[in-house]
Structures are given as C-alpha cells and as structure tokens.
Amino acid sequence: MSSAVARVAVPARGSLLERVNAVVRRIIGAPDYSAYLTHQTAHHPECKVLTEAEFLDEQLTARYSTPGSRCC
C-alpha cells in the first residue's frame, strides 16, 4: 500500500473565516470597511479615506435616514 496523502489546498489562516464573514455581512446589509478601503485606494486615491468610525456612521445614516425604505 502506498502511504501517499492527498493534499488539499487550504486557505491561509483566517482567510476562510474572513470570506465567510464578508458574505454574511453582505447578506444582512452590514457595511464592509475593508471593501470600502480597497475600492477607495484603487479608484479614488486622491480622496480622503474615512476612518472606520466615520465610515460606519455615514453608512448607518444613509441607511436609516430615508423613511419607508425598510420592509419591516
């Protein structure tokens, strides 16, 4: 019998959990600061980057400032 072991590519530590977390956050509509940072640096390098607290405040204000936009 051969003692060869099938090797499966395993994502780097934490990366699978980070991806699952990102998917869940998208599903529930939670703001994703890391996606914001990636987008800002790639597409708007001349613009000021918000801090995480500023980003969350802006996202929550935008989400809840329009009455009647929620289903419940």
Backbone bond lengths (Angstrom), bond angles and torsions (degrees), N, CA, C in turn:
res aa  C-N    CA-C-N  psi(-1)  N-CA   C-N-CA  omega(-1)  CA-C   N-CA-C  phi
1 M - - - 1.449 - - 1.511 110.63 -
2 S 1.296 115.33 142.29 1.458 121.02 178.40 1.523 109.70 -84.59
3 S 1.313 115.61 143.21 1.467 119.27 179.06 1.522 111.30 -99.97
4 A 1.322 116.67 21.06 1.465 120.72 179.75 1.527 109.67 -67.98
5 V 1.294 115.83 138.89 1.457 121.63 -179.69 1.522 108.16 -112.72
6 A 1.308 114.99 130.83 1.462 118.84 177.28 1.522 108.26 -69.91
7 R 1.292 116.19 130.21 1.461 120.50 -179.41 1.524 108.82 -104.31
8 V 1.286 114.82 134.58 1.454 121.74 179.44 1.521 107.58 -115.00
9 A 1.306 116.15 135.73 1.459 119.51 178.11 1.523 108.97 -67.11
10 V 1.304 116.36 120.98 1.452 122.37 -179.99 1.524 107.65 -109.79
11 P 1.325 117.98 129.92 1.453 120.07 179.21 1.529 111.23 -60.27
12 A 1.316 116.05 155.67 1.461 120.79 178.75 1.521 109.68 -57.61
13 R 1.299 116.18 154.02 1.456 121.89 -176.77 1.530 110.81 -52.69
14 G 1.299 115.47 126.97 1.446 121.10 177.86 1.517 114.81 86.91
15 S 1.307 118.46 -20.87 1.456 118.41 -175.09 1.531 112.31 -68.33
16 L 1.312 118.33 -36.38 1.467 120.52 177.47 1.522 109.47 -65.45
17 L 1.315 116.34 -45.28 1.456 120.57 178.41 1.526 110.54 -62.44
18 E 1.319 117.71 -40.03 1.461 121.21 178.40 1.524 110.80 -64.01
19 R 1.340 117.22 -40.72 1.463 120.31 179.01 1.517 111.33 -66.75
20 V 1.325 117.08 -42.49 1.468 120.76 177.71 1.525 109.48 -61.96
21 N 1.330 116.21 -43.32 1.459 121.11 178.91 1.528 110.57 -60.42
22 A 1.322 117.57 -43.01 1.464 121.36 179.67 1.525 110.96 -63.14
23 V 1.331 117.44 -41.02 1.467 121.35 179.54 1.530 109.97 -64.64
24 V 1.317 117.07 -45.93 1.469 120.78 -179.56 1.525 109.72 -62.26
25 R 1.328 116.60 -42.18 1.471 119.82 179.68 1.527 110.71 -62.88
26 R 1.335 117.79 -38.42 1.467 120.34 177.66 1.524 110.93 -66.08
27 I 1.325 116.34 -40.12 1.464 120.53 -178.36 1.525 110.73 -63.05
28 I 1.319 117.29 -43.84 1.466 120.06 -177.78 1.518 112.87 -86.85
29 G 1.338 117.08 -3.72 1.450 120.50 176.41 1.512 115.07 82.54
30 A 1.319 117.74 19.15 1.467 120.97 178.68 1.520 110.17 -76.88
31 P 1.328 117.85 143.36 1.458 120.83 179.47 1.531 111.28 -64.39
32 D 1.322 116.92 144.29 1.471 122.40 -178.08 1.527 108.51 -117.36
33 Y 1.320 116.39 98.64 1.465 122.13 -176.06 1.521 112.14 -64.43
34 S 1.322 117.99 -39.08 1.468 119.79 -178.78 1.533 110.85 -66.00
35 A 1.332 117.63 -37.27 1.470 120.47 176.16 1.523 110.02 -66.62
36 Y 1.336 116.51 -38.01 1.465 121.24 176.85 1.528 110.19 -61.15
37 L 1.333 117.00 -46.73 1.469 120.63 179.84 1.522 111.47 -60.71
38 T 1.314 116.04 -44.60 1.463 120.76 179.64 1.529 110.50 -60.62
39 H 1.328 116.74 -45.64 1.459 121.32 179.97 1.527 111.15 -64.63
40 Q 1.330 117.08 -47.58 1.462 120.99 -177.89 1.525 111.85 -59.69
41 T 1.314 117.15 -46.69 1.465 119.59 -177.28 1.525 111.50 -69.29
42 A 1.321 117.44 -31.13 1.468 120.64 -178.93 1.529 112.66 -80.68
43 H 1.335 117.16 -39.44 1.463 120.28 -171.32 1.529 114.97 -109.53
44 H 1.322 117.65 -20.88 1.464 121.39 -176.70 1.527 110.78 -137.07
45 P 1.332 118.25 57.31 1.470 119.89 -175.45 1.528 113.60 -64.39
46 E 1.337 117.56 -20.55 1.460 120.19 -178.52 1.529 112.68 -82.59
47 C 1.324 117.48 -14.12 1.464 122.01 -177.87 1.520 111.71 -86.56
48 K 1.331 114.47 152.00 1.465 121.06 176.48 1.535 109.21 -68.85
49 V 1.312 116.38 135.28 1.463 121.31 177.95 1.523 108.18 -90.38
50 L 1.321 116.01 129.33 1.460 120.81 178.71 1.521 110.55 -71.35
51 T 1.326 116.08 151.09 1.461 119.61 171.71 1.524 107.15 -71.25
52 E 1.314 117.02 167.13 1.468 119.75 -179.78 1.522 110.91 -61.75
53 A 1.331 117.29 -39.76 1.465 120.99 179.53 1.527 110.62 -65.06
54 E 1.337 117.36 -43.19 1.467 120.92 177.74 1.525 111.05 -63.07
55 F 1.327 116.16 -42.74 1.462 121.35 179.74 1.530 110.81 -61.07
56 L 1.324 116.88 -48.64 1.466 120.44 -179.37 1.527 110.94 -62.93
57 D 1.328 116.96 -41.93 1.459 120.62 178.92 1.525 110.61 -61.57
58 E 1.330 116.60 -44.87 1.466 120.95 179.71 1.530 111.37 -63.47
59 Q 1.332 116.83 -43.31 1.461 120.69 -179.31 1.525 112.15 -65.15
60 L 1.334 116.36 -43.94 1.465 119.92 -179.29 1.524 111.11 -68.63
61 T 1.328 117.31 -38.35 1.463 120.74 177.23 1.524 109.87 -62.55
62 A 1.319 116.89 -45.65 1.469 120.72 179.59 1.526 111.26 -62.95
63 R 1.314 115.88 -37.46 1.464 119.87 -176.81 1.525 112.50 -71.04
64 Y 1.337 116.90 -40.49 1.458 119.51 -172.40 1.523 114.15 -104.96
65 S 1.328 118.34 4.92 1.460 120.23 -178.75 1.533 113.00 -87.33
66 T 1.322 117.76 -8.77 1.459 120.60 179.99 1.522 109.64 -106.98
67 P 1.325 116.98 100.61 1.476 119.56 -179.17 1.516 111.90 -63.74
68 G 1.298 115.51 144.22 1.442 120.50 178.51 1.526 113.89 86.41
69 S 1.324 117.20 0.26 1.461 118.54 -178.39 1.528 112.34 -89.48
70 R 1.320 116.65 -7.17 1.466 119.81 179.46 1.519 110.01 -96.85
71 C 1.316 115.19 153.05 1.466 119.32 -179.64 1.519 112.31 -83.71
72 C 1.328 117.98 -20.74 1.473 120.69 -175.00 1.512 112.27 -124.19
